[in-house]
Amino acid sequence: MTKTKKKGNFSQLGVLIALILLCAVLSVITGGRFLRVNNLMNVLDQTAFNAMLAIGMLLCLITAGIDLSVGANAVFCSCIGGMLVLRGVDNSFIIIVAIIICGSLIGLINGLLLTRLHLPHPFVSTLGMKNFLWGMALLVTGSSMVSGFPDGVMWLGSKTIGGVKYSFILVVILYIIMHILLTRTSLGRSIFCVGGNPEAARLSGIHSDNVLTFCYTVSGFCAALAGIITIGRTSICNGADAVQPYDTDAIAACIIGGASFMGGKGTMLGTMLGALIIGTLRNGFTLMAASSAIQNIVLGLVIIVAVFIDVTRERMEANARRLAAK
C-alpha cells in the first residue's frame, strides 16, 4: 500500500470516528430519539440532496477549482420542471429529461467559461452563475411556488424501499461509479493530475481543458439530479431557495472528507462520510429545535475548522517533503 493510500485511509477513519462520536453525543442529548430507526432514515433522506451535490463539487475541488452554483443550479432545474408543469406538461419523462439537460448544460457553460474564455478562477464565474440562476429560477416560475408534479417525477425523492429512499440508493450507486472512475481509470488519474500538478499534466499530454470541462459538466448533471430529488422531498419547487447555502454544505462535506482547496486530493468515501456528518448535524438541530441562527453559527464553525485542518495538513505535508529532500 502506498503512503498516499495510507494517509487517505487514516483520514477516512478519522472522519468515521467523528461521525460515530457525533451520533453518540446527539443520542444522549436527544434522549435516544436520534437513534430511532425512523430518524436514521430521515438522516439518510436529508443527506441524499447534499451528497448528490458533493459528487460534482469533489471533482471540481480535486482540479483545484470550485462550483458555487451547484445549489442554485439544482433549484433552477427544479423550477424548469415547475415551468413545464405550469404549461400543462404532465409527461414525467419529458420533464426529467429537460431537467437533466438543463443542469448538465449549466455545468458545461461553467466549464467553458473557465477553459475557453479563460476567466481567472471558477470562484468568479460560478458565483456569477449562482446569482444568474437565482434570478432565472424566480423568473421562470413567476416568483411563485409550483406544485402538482406527476408521480414519475416525484418518486425519486419520495418513494422508499425497506425504509430507505430511492434517492439515497441512487447516491450510493453514483458514489461507487465515481469511486471506480477516480481510482481505476485514466480519466480519474488525469483529474487528480490536473489539480495536483498542472505542469506534470501538461508534460504528460493531458488535455486539461477537456478534463475541467468534464468535471464541471458532471457537477451540473449531479445538480440536476439533486433538483429532481428535492421535488420529490418537498412536492414543490421554489425559486427563492436558490439563495440557500447548499453550495457551502457540499463544500463542507468534501473538505471534512479529506478533499483540499489546493487540489489533487479527495475520495468518494470520505465525501460520503462528510455529507453524513452534515446531514447528522442538521437532523440533530431539528430534534433539539435549535434556531436557524444557532444552526448557521455551528455549521459556519464546522466549515472554518475543516478549512483550518485542510491548510494545516497541507503545511505539514509540505514541511515533510522539504525535510525528505534534504
HELIX and SHEET records of a PDB file:
HELIX    1   1 LYS A    3  ILE A   29  1                                  27    
HELIX    2   2 ARG A   33  LEU A   35  5                                   3    
HELIX    3   3 VAL A   37  ILE A   62  1                                  26    
HELIX    4   4 VAL A   70  LEU A   86  1                                  17    
HELIX    5   5 SER A   92  THR A  115  1                                  24    
HELIX    6   6 PRO A  122  VAL A  140  1                                  19    
HELIX    7   7 ASP A  151  SER A  158  1                                   8    
HELIX    8   8 TYR A  166  ARG A  184  1                                  19    
HELIX    9   9 SER A  186  GLY A  196  1                                  11    
HELIX   10  10 PRO A  198  LEU A  203  1                                   6    
HELIX   11  11 SER A  208  THR A  234  1                                  27    
HELIX   12  12 GLY A  239  VAL A  243  5                                   5    
HELIX   13  13 TYR A  246  ILE A  256  1                                  11    
HELIX   14  14 MET A  268  LEU A  287  1                                  20    
HELIX   15  15 SER A  292  ALA A  325  1                                  34    
SHEET    1   A 2 THR A 160  ILE A 161  0                                        
SHEET    2   A 2 VAL A 164  LYS A 165 -1                                        
END                                                                             
